[in-house]
Amino acid sequence: MFRVGQRALWQTLSRASIYSTIPAASRSIHTQFKATQRSLAPSLLFGSAVALSLALSVQNQIHLDEEQDVTLDPATSIAFPNTLKIQSKSPLPTFTLLGVGVRTVSFLGLKVYSVGLYVDLTNPNIPKGATPEETLDYLVRNCACVLRIMPTRSTSYSHLRDGFVRTLQARTQLCRQRGLLSNEEEHGIQSPLRKFKSMFPNTPLTKHTPLDILLLAPEPGQPRSLIVRDLGAVQNDWLAREFFLAYFEGDGISPPMKSSVLKRLQDVAK
């Protein structure tokens, strides 16, 4: 199977975009706040990944200054930085935004949150000739990824948790029906799933506060880690991988995000 080169893929992805990038506000508007803006670096703490002996103390290094571009979710006008840099005790890669979209519920189309998919594209080695769907599946299975969730209104961690758990339960049933989940694997995810549920407190999550969920890249001999900012981590290959893949099953948990990601990958392949 042929593979594309690292540098060519990175340059192509950097040029490809399905949204108009939104430059930060002009220098004249923000002159009096410039020094303050540059001092802001919101701290993001990720839970320890026990199997990997990680104690992540994460700091969001995104600065929306003159040089930083963002992408807006057209349905909510929530901004997502086009690159995401995270500092931790164990070095993490720079993540590239592949697409954003809104998550809606009920027949009324109530907007719950905007979500963006970030992927480490440092050395993806994507198979040449892969379709956008195959490329997306390959990236989730082989690269570090981040889902950034931004509530459109004030909510709670427990409310989001309930949605995540329902997603994983539906994913379990679907994989069982497809013959992709053995009895041993299903038994093995029960303890990590209980831990995942217990990590979310019954406390508010304010409007437009980012919740970052990180999928670490595979490591030989270690289960993959699913890390939720400020809350903790679970280690289980199936749970970590399938949580991300569930966002792109069928029409997707956020159809606009799935569509934007696939279009981005399709543009890259041209």
QUIKA-V312523 format. One record per residue. N is the residue number from 0. RES is the residue in one letter. PSI is psi in degrees with one decimal (none if undefined). Layout:
BEGIN
[[N:RES:PSI] [N:RES:PSI]]
END
This chain:
BEGIN
[[0:M:130.5] [1:F:150.3] [2:R:144.3] [3:V:154.6] [4:G:149.7] [5:Q:-48.9] [6:R:-42.1] [7:A:-41.8] [8:L:-43.6] [9:W:-43.7] [10:Q:-39.1] [11:T:-44.5] [12:L:-33.3] [13:S:-31.0] [14:R:-27.5] [15:A:138.9] [16:S:135.4] [17:I:-8.1] [18:Y:158.8] [19:S:128.3] [20:T:141.8] [21:I:105.7] [22:P:151.7] [23:A:163.8] [24:A:155.7] [25:S:158.9] [26:R:-36.1] [27:S:-32.5] [28:I:-34.9] [29:H:11.7] [30:T:-45.6] [31:Q:-15.2] [32:F:2.4] [33:K:-46.3] [34:A:-37.5] [35:T:-42.0] [36:Q:-42.1] [37:R:-17.5] [38:S:-8.8] [39:L:127.2] [40:A:84.9] [41:P:132.6] [42:S:134.3] [43:L:115.2] [44:L:127.8] [45:F:146.3] [46:G:159.6] [47:S:136.8] [48:A:99.1] [49:V:-47.2] [50:A:-27.8] [51:L:3.2] [52:S:40.2] [53:L:136.8] [54:A:85.4] [55:L:125.0] [56:S:99.1] [57:V:139.9] [58:Q:125.5] [59:N:120.5] [60:Q:17.1] [61:I:126.6] [62:H:120.3] [63:L:69.0] [64:D:-161.4] [65:E:-24.3] [66:E:-4.0] [67:Q:127.1] [68:D:148.9] [69:V:163.8] [70:T:134.1] [71:L:136.5] [72:D:117.0] [73:P:-21.8] [74:A:-21.8] [75:T:-11.8] [76:S:19.3] [77:I:133.9] [78:A:138.8] [79:F:127.4] [80:P:143.3] [81:N:-21.2] [82:T:146.1] [83:L:118.9] [84:K:130.1] [85:I:127.4] [86:Q:138.9] [87:S:168.5] [88:K:-33.6] [89:S:120.4] [90:P:137.3] [91:L:152.5] [92:P:171.2] [93:T:130.8] [94:F:141.1] [95:T:132.8] [96:L:125.6] [97:L:-22.0] [98:G:156.7] [99:V:161.5] [100:G:169.6] [101:V:145.8] [102:R:122.8] [103:T:155.9] [104:V:157.8] [105:S:163.9] [106:F:-14.7] [107:L:-10.6] [108:G:37.1] [109:L:125.1] [110:K:118.4] [111:V:-52.9] [112:Y:158.6] [113:S:147.8] [114:V:140.7] [115:G:143.1] [116:L:125.1] [117:Y:143.4] [118:V:144.3] [119:D:111.9] [120:L:23.3] [121:T:-44.3] [122:N:65.3] [123:P:-27.4] [124:N:48.6] [125:I:132.5] [126:P:132.8] [127:K:137.6] [128:G:1.2] [129:A:144.2] [130:T:165.0] [131:P:-40.3] [132:E:-41.5] [133:E:-38.0] [134:T:-44.3] [135:L:-45.5] [136:D:-41.7] [137:Y:-43.4] [138:L:-45.4] [139:V:-37.8] [140:R:-19.8] [141:N:-9.2] [142:C:158.1] [143:A:138.3] [144:C:157.7] [145:V:133.6] [146:L:118.6] [147:R:120.6] [148:I:128.2] [149:M:104.0] [150:P:139.5] [151:T:-14.4] [152:R:162.7] [153:S:136.1] [154:T:-153.7] [155:S:157.5] [156:Y:-38.6] [157:S:-33.5] [158:H:-44.8] [159:L:-40.2] [160:R:-44.8] [161:D:-39.5] [162:G:-41.3] [163:F:-43.2] [164:V:-42.3] [165:R:-38.5] [166:T:-45.2] [167:L:-37.2] [168:Q:-42.2] [169:A:-36.4] [170:R:-39.0] [171:T:-47.5] [172:Q:-41.6] [173:L:-45.1] [174:C:-33.8] [175:R:-43.4] [176:Q:-32.4] [177:R:-3.0] [178:G:24.8] [179:L:8.3] [180:L:111.1] [181:S:163.5] [182:N:-37.3] [183:E:-43.2] [184:E:-41.7] [185:E:-40.4] [186:H:-35.7] [187:G:-21.0] [188:I:-8.5] [189:Q:-46.2] [190:S:-47.8] [191:P:-35.1] [192:L:-40.9] [193:R:-40.7] [194:K:-42.3] [195:F:-45.4] [196:K:-37.4] [197:S:-14.3] [198:M:-22.8] [199:F:119.1] [200:P:163.9] [201:N:62.4] [202:T:158.5] [203:P:151.4] [204:L:111.8] [205:T:159.0] [206:K:134.3] [207:H:15.1] [208:T:122.6] [209:P:137.5] [210:L:111.4] [211:D:130.4] [212:I:118.5] [213:L:129.9] [214:L:112.2] [215:L:153.2] [216:A:152.6] [217:P:143.1] [218:E:134.0] [219:P:130.0] [220:G:4.8] [221:Q:141.5] [222:P:150.0] [223:R:148.3] [224:S:138.4] [225:L:114.1] [226:I:129.3] [227:V:124.7] [228:R:130.7] [229:D:-12.5] [230:L:-34.7] [231:G:-167.5] [232:A:153.3] [233:V:150.9] [234:Q:107.3] [235:N:124.0] [236:D:-49.9] [237:W:-50.2] [238:L:-45.6] [239:A:-47.5] [240:R:-47.5] [241:E:-24.4] [242:F:-43.5] [243:F:-43.7] [244:L:-29.8] [245:A:-28.4] [246:Y:-13.4] [247:F:12.2] [248:E:135.2] [249:G:-129.7] [250:D:-16.4] [251:G:150.1] [252:I:-36.5] [253:S:93.8] [254:P:-40.3] [255:P:-37.1] [256:M:-45.5] [257:K:-44.9] [258:S:-42.8] [259:S:-38.6] [260:V:-47.2] [261:L:-37.0] [262:K:-39.7] [263:R:-46.2] [264:L:-33.1] [265:Q:-40.1] [266:D:-36.7] [267:V:-37.4] [268:A:-15.5] [269:K:none]]
END
